[in-house]
Each structure stands twice: as C-alpha cells, then as structure tokens.
Amino acid sequence: MIRIAGQYNYTLTLLLLPEAEWQGARHDDEEPEEDTHDRFIRNGQFPVR
C-alpha cells in the first residue's frame, strides 16, 4: 500500500504480511512488552478488514 503526499513531496509505503507471525524482541530478564495492537484486542476492539 502506498500513500503519496505530493504537496510535501513525501511517499509512505506500508508492507502488509497477513501470513506473518509477529515476534517482538525477547529479553529474558524483563517483563513481556505489550504493544498497541495487543491492548486493543485485549479490550475487545478487533481490527476491521
């Protein structure tokens, strides 16, 4: 997906990998981090496709 803002001479590209599994950084000595997507899912706000 590409969005172009000609007014600002700026292009934004978003790569979608629907079959990919998210693997965040793993640190054995720290508590697991929660990202924004996880927080939305936990609160019952599922993505709209």
Secondary structure, 3 states (H helix, E strand, C coil): CEEEECCCCEEEECCCCCCCCCCCCCCCCCCCCCCHHHHHHHCCCCCCC
